[in-house]
Amino acid sequence: MYQMGDSKLEVRELLVKAFASAWEAGDKTVDRDTYINSSINVIDSLQVGPEMIYGEEGQGLLEGELDHLPDLLRADGAWVYYEVPVENFFILTWMIDAEKAAEKVASLKDEEGSLACIVDLSQEWHRA
């Protein structure tokens, strides 16, 4: 389990923190638990790299786990979450510091129909 200040965190934890951060940055038309749970359930494929995660949404997780969920990623610097709901994908990109992450988010926010935010690593959520 990730604790603030740890140097690494699991992909599954980063995803939960990213979806919780996206809910905070979004329109909040659904409650937080539903948003996070449905975001997790619709992941159809996941590509995990040391400084990037690419996820596609589809029919979702039917059973079991995606292969890379327990992999460890960097927890220093900052992660940027970017999604385009109508195109059914999201990207998480690692940035060297919060300033660079804020610049990236600012540049992505100009794109219509997308959502971008810095992942708040203090976000927590436990699947019921």
TORZAVO-337370 format. One record per residue (C-alpha): residue number from 1; residue in one letter; chain; x, y, z. Coordinates in nm, 2 decimals. Layout:
BEGIN
+------+-------+-------+--------+--------+--------+
: rogu : lumlo : zakol :     px :     py :     pz :
+------+-------+-------+--------+--------+--------+
:  NUM :     A :     A :      X :      Y :      Z :
...
+------+-------+-------+--------+--------+--------+
END
This chain:
BEGIN
+------+-------+-------+--------+--------+--------+
: rogu : lumlo : zakol :     px :     py :     pz :
+------+-------+-------+--------+--------+--------+
:    1 :     M :     A :   0.00 :   0.00 :   0.00 :
:    2 :     Y :     A :   0.14 :   0.34 :  -0.10 :
:    3 :     Q :     A :   0.22 :   0.59 :   0.17 :
:    4 :     M :     A :   0.29 :   0.96 :   0.08 :
:    5 :     G :     A :   0.66 :   1.00 :   0.02 :
:    6 :     D :     A :   0.72 :   0.64 :  -0.10 :
:    7 :     S :     A :   0.94 :   0.62 :  -0.41 :
:    8 :     K :     A :   0.72 :   0.36 :  -0.59 :
:    9 :     L :     A :   0.35 :   0.28 :  -0.62 :
:   10 :     E :     A :   0.16 :   0.00 :  -0.79 :
:   11 :     V :     A :  -0.02 :   0.06 :  -1.12 :
:   12 :     R :     A :  -0.35 :  -0.03 :  -0.96 :
:   13 :     E :     A :  -0.30 :   0.24 :  -0.70 :
:   14 :     L :     A :  -0.20 :   0.50 :  -0.95 :
:   15 :     L :     A :  -0.51 :   0.43 :  -1.15 :
:   16 :     V :     A :  -0.74 :   0.47 :  -0.85 :
:   17 :     K :     A :  -0.57 :   0.80 :  -0.76 :
:   18 :     A :     A :  -0.59 :   0.91 :  -1.12 :
:   19 :     F :     A :  -0.96 :   0.84 :  -1.15 :
:   20 :     A :     A :  -1.03 :   1.00 :  -0.81 :
:   21 :     S :     A :  -0.83 :   1.31 :  -0.93 :
:   22 :     A :     A :  -1.02 :   1.31 :  -1.26 :
:   23 :     W :     A :  -1.35 :   1.30 :  -1.07 :
:   24 :     E :     A :  -1.24 :   1.61 :  -0.87 :
:   25 :     A :     A :  -1.15 :   1.79 :  -1.19 :
:   26 :     G :     A :  -1.46 :   1.68 :  -1.38 :
:   27 :     D :     A :  -1.83 :   1.78 :  -1.37 :
:   28 :     K :     A :  -1.91 :   1.54 :  -1.08 :
:   29 :     T :     A :  -2.24 :   1.43 :  -1.25 :
:   30 :     V :     A :  -2.21 :   1.09 :  -1.08 :
:   31 :     D :     A :  -2.10 :   1.02 :  -0.73 :
:   32 :     R :     A :  -1.72 :   0.96 :  -0.66 :
:   33 :     D :     A :  -1.75 :   0.58 :  -0.58 :
:   34 :     T :     A :  -1.95 :   0.51 :  -0.89 :
:   35 :     Y :     A :  -1.71 :   0.71 :  -1.11 :
:   36 :     I :     A :  -1.40 :   0.54 :  -0.98 :
:   37 :     N :     A :  -1.56 :   0.19 :  -0.98 :
:   38 :     S :     A :  -1.69 :   0.22 :  -1.34 :
:   39 :     S :     A :  -1.36 :   0.37 :  -1.46 :
:   40 :     I :     A :  -1.18 :   0.07 :  -1.33 :
:   41 :     N :     A :  -1.44 :  -0.18 :  -1.46 :
:   42 :     V :     A :  -1.43 :  -0.05 :  -1.82 :
:   43 :     I :     A :  -1.06 :  -0.09 :  -1.87 :
:   44 :     D :     A :  -1.03 :  -0.33 :  -2.16 :
:   45 :     S :     A :  -0.65 :  -0.32 :  -2.23 :
:   46 :     L :     A :  -0.36 :  -0.16 :  -2.05 :
:   47 :     Q :     A :  -0.01 :  -0.08 :  -2.18 :
:   48 :     V :     A :   0.23 :  -0.01 :  -1.90 :
:   49 :     G :     A :   0.57 :   0.16 :  -1.93 :
:   50 :     P :     A :   0.81 :   0.31 :  -1.67 :
:   51 :     E :     A :   0.68 :   0.66 :  -1.73 :
:   52 :     M :     A :   0.35 :   0.61 :  -1.92 :
:   53 :     I :     A :   0.03 :   0.41 :  -1.90 :
:   54 :     Y :     A :  -0.21 :   0.39 :  -2.19 :
:   55 :     G :     A :  -0.55 :   0.24 :  -2.13 :
:   56 :     E :     A :  -0.84 :   0.16 :  -2.36 :
:   57 :     E :     A :  -1.19 :   0.13 :  -2.25 :
:   58 :     G :     A :  -1.43 :  -0.12 :  -2.39 :
:   59 :     Q :     A :  -1.64 :  -0.41 :  -2.25 :
:   60 :     G :     A :  -1.42 :  -0.40 :  -1.94 :
:   61 :     L :     A :  -1.27 :  -0.63 :  -1.69 :
:   62 :     L :     A :  -1.49 :  -0.94 :  -1.70 :
:   63 :     E :     A :  -1.28 :  -1.15 :  -1.46 :
:   64 :     G :     A :  -0.94 :  -1.15 :  -1.30 :
:   65 :     E :     A :  -0.68 :  -0.87 :  -1.33 :
:   66 :     L :     A :  -0.50 :  -0.70 :  -1.60 :
:   67 :     D :     A :  -0.14 :  -0.82 :  -1.63 :
:   68 :     H :     A :   0.04 :  -0.51 :  -1.52 :
:   69 :     L :     A :  -0.17 :  -0.39 :  -1.22 :
:   70 :     P :     A :   0.09 :  -0.50 :  -0.96 :
:   71 :     D :     A :   0.38 :  -0.34 :  -1.14 :
:   72 :     L :     A :   0.56 :  -0.07 :  -0.96 :
:   73 :     L :     A :   0.60 :   0.28 :  -1.10 :
:   74 :     R :     A :   0.77 :   0.60 :  -0.99 :
:   75 :     A :     A :   0.61 :   0.80 :  -0.72 :
:   76 :     D :     A :   0.84 :   1.10 :  -0.73 :
:   77 :     G :     A :   0.78 :   1.39 :  -0.97 :
:   78 :     A :     A :   0.41 :   1.41 :  -1.08 :
:   79 :     W :     A :   0.17 :   1.21 :  -1.29 :
:   80 :     V :     A :  -0.06 :   1.38 :  -1.54 :
:   81 :     Y :     A :  -0.39 :   1.21 :  -1.63 :
:   82 :     Y :     A :  -0.55 :   1.28 :  -1.97 :
:   83 :     E :     A :  -0.86 :   1.13 :  -2.11 :
:   84 :     V :     A :  -1.08 :   1.17 :  -2.42 :
:   85 :     P :     A :  -1.41 :   1.00 :  -2.32 :
:   86 :     V :     A :  -1.56 :   0.99 :  -2.67 :
:   87 :     E :     A :  -1.25 :   0.81 :  -2.80 :
:   88 :     N :     A :  -1.24 :   0.57 :  -2.51 :
:   89 :     F :     A :  -0.88 :   0.61 :  -2.39 :
:   90 :     F :     A :  -0.68 :   0.76 :  -2.12 :
:   91 :     I :     A :  -0.31 :   0.83 :  -2.07 :
:   92 :     L :     A :  -0.10 :   0.87 :  -1.76 :
:   93 :     T :     A :   0.23 :   1.04 :  -1.81 :
:   94 :     W :     A :   0.51 :   1.09 :  -1.56 :
:   95 :     M :     A :   0.66 :   1.43 :  -1.54 :
:   96 :     I :     A :   0.98 :   1.53 :  -1.36 :
:   97 :     D :     A :   0.81 :   1.79 :  -1.13 :
:   98 :     A :     A :   0.48 :   1.96 :  -1.05 :
:   99 :     E :     A :   0.57 :   2.27 :  -1.25 :
:  100 :     K :     A :   0.62 :   2.07 :  -1.57 :
:  101 :     A :     A :   0.30 :   1.87 :  -1.50 :
:  102 :     A :     A :   0.10 :   2.20 :  -1.45 :
:  103 :     E :     A :   0.23 :   2.32 :  -1.79 :
:  104 :     K :     A :   0.13 :   2.00 :  -1.95 :
:  105 :     V :     A :  -0.22 :   2.01 :  -1.80 :
:  106 :     A :     A :  -0.26 :   2.37 :  -1.91 :
:  107 :     S :     A :  -0.17 :   2.28 :  -2.27 :
:  108 :     L :     A :  -0.41 :   1.98 :  -2.27 :
:  109 :     K :     A :  -0.71 :   2.17 :  -2.11 :
:  110 :     D :     A :  -0.75 :   2.36 :  -2.44 :
:  111 :     E :     A :  -0.85 :   2.05 :  -2.62 :
:  112 :     E :     A :  -1.23 :   2.02 :  -2.64 :
:  113 :     G :     A :  -1.39 :   1.71 :  -2.51 :
:  114 :     S :     A :  -1.10 :   1.60 :  -2.30 :
:  115 :     L :     A :  -1.01 :   1.61 :  -1.93 :
:  116 :     A :     A :  -0.66 :   1.66 :  -1.79 :
:  117 :     C :     A :  -0.54 :   1.69 :  -1.43 :
:  118 :     I :     A :  -0.24 :   1.63 :  -1.21 :
:  119 :     V :     A :  -0.29 :   1.31 :  -1.01 :
:  120 :     D :     A :  -0.32 :   1.37 :  -0.64 :
:  121 :     L :     A :  -0.13 :   1.09 :  -0.48 :
:  122 :     S :     A :  -0.30 :   1.15 :  -0.15 :
:  123 :     Q :     A :  -0.63 :   1.03 :  -0.30 :
:  124 :     E :     A :  -0.76 :   0.71 :  -0.14 :
:  125 :     W :     A :  -1.04 :   0.47 :  -0.23 :
:  126 :     H :     A :  -1.13 :   0.12 :  -0.13 :
:  127 :     R :     A :  -1.34 :  -0.10 :  -0.36 :
:  128 :     A :     A :  -1.66 :  -0.21 :  -0.18 :
+------+-------+-------+--------+--------+--------+
END
